[in-house]
Structure formats: C-alpha cells, structure tokens
Amino acid sequence: MVSTRTTPYQAMIALLKKARIQKKLSQRAVAKLCGKSQSYVTQYERCETRLDIIDYYGLARLLDVTDEQIIKTLHRYYDEHPIDKILNDQKKTN
C-alpha cells in the first residue's frame, strides 16, 4: 500500500483543503456536511489517515472540486515526477 505521506497523495489532499478554504468552510462545517467528526477532516488534511477513492470523490463533490481539477492535479504531479522515480522513492520509504 502507498504511504499517506507520498507527494501525489499530498497534492490531492491539498486540492481538497484549498477548496474548503476558498469556500470559507471550517473543518467542523465539512465534517457536519459529510456526517463525520472534525477529527476525521483534520486527520485527512494532515495526511494522518488515507481516504479511499469513494470518500475522496464524495468530499471533492461536496467542495465543488471538478473532475478536471482532480485530473489536472495528477497530471501536473506526474509531469514533474516520472513514475519510475516515484516507485523507487516509495520502495525506499517502505
């Protein structure tokens, strides 16, 4: 399993956090809207816990993050970091 501290994951979480802040929503407000605790939001924003794709996409929809923004974030990361380097870096941290 990929660590929650990998840069591509951090980039995807940063996208959610940026959207939350732009919408002027507190962590508590997001937690209430998605039926979770504030600590849930705090933990994923700090990359202390890993969101699965279903939870990530649900939060993205809640925060009006578009599919295009998600894909652009991934493309930007992988354009700057070749996949072979990422895989080698992950092997070193595991």
C-alpha positions as a printed Julia matrix, in Angstrom:
94×3 Matrix{Float64}:
   0.0    0.0     0.0
   1.21   3.5    -0.81
   2.02   5.68    2.19
  -0.27   8.58    3.07
   2.83  10.75    3.03
   3.62  10.39   -0.66
   3.7   13.59   -2.62
   0.94  12.67   -5.12
  -1.37  11.94   -2.21
  -0.42  15.21   -0.53
  -1.18  17.08   -3.76
  -4.64  15.53   -3.93
  -5.37  16.36   -0.29
  -4.07  19.91   -0.78
  -6.65  20.29   -3.55
  -9.45  19.42   -1.11
  -8.07  21.69    1.61
  -7.69  24.61   -0.8
 -11.29  24.15   -1.97
 -12.52  24.06    1.65
 -10.7   27.28    2.47
 -11.88  29.01   -0.72
 -15.45  28.14    0.19
 -14.78  29.61    3.65
 -15.79  26.36    5.35
 -14.29  25.24    8.63
 -13.2   21.67    9.17
 -16.16  21.34   11.52
 -18.58  22.5     8.79
 -17.19  20.0     6.28
 -17.39  17.25    8.88
 -21.02  18.08    9.59
 -21.9   18.15    5.88
 -20.41  14.7     5.3
 -21.59  13.18    8.57
 -18.13  12.69   10.04
 -16.23  14.09   13.03
 -14.0   17.14   12.86
 -11.05  14.91   13.72
 -11.75  12.93   10.52
 -11.24  16.1     8.46
  -8.19  17.14   10.5
  -6.6   13.72   10.07
  -7.04  13.51    6.31
  -5.88  17.12    5.82
  -2.71  16.28    7.78
  -2.3   13.06    5.78
  -2.52  11.08    9.01
  -5.2    8.86    7.54
  -5.77   7.78    3.97
  -9.02   8.49    2.14
 -10.28   5.8    -0.18
 -11.42   6.82   -3.65
 -15.11   6.83   -2.69
 -14.59   9.15    0.28
 -12.21  11.36   -1.7
 -14.63  11.76   -4.57
 -17.53  12.44   -2.21
 -15.56  15.19   -0.49
 -14.49  16.6    -3.85
 -18.12  16.82   -4.95
 -19.11  18.39   -1.64
 -16.4   21.04   -2.09
 -17.17  21.62   -5.79
 -13.82  20.24   -6.92
 -14.28  19.24  -10.53
 -13.09  16.07  -12.22
 -10.94  18.31  -14.4
  -9.21  19.81  -11.34
  -8.51  16.34   -9.95
  -7.04  15.1   -13.23
  -5.0   18.29  -13.73
  -3.52  17.92  -10.25
  -2.46  14.36  -11.01
  -1.13  15.27  -14.46
   0.85  18.19  -13.06
   2.43  15.97  -10.42
   3.3   13.12  -12.79
   4.58  15.5   -15.47
   7.04  16.83  -12.91
   7.88  13.44  -11.37
   8.45  10.46  -13.68
   6.68   7.32  -12.45
   9.87   5.25  -12.21
  11.34   7.77   -9.75
   8.13   7.76   -7.69
   8.09   3.97   -7.47
  11.76   3.87   -6.45
  11.18   6.54   -3.79
   8.22   4.58   -2.41
  10.32   1.4    -2.16
  12.89   3.31   -0.11
  10.26   4.55    2.38
   8.58   1.15    2.85
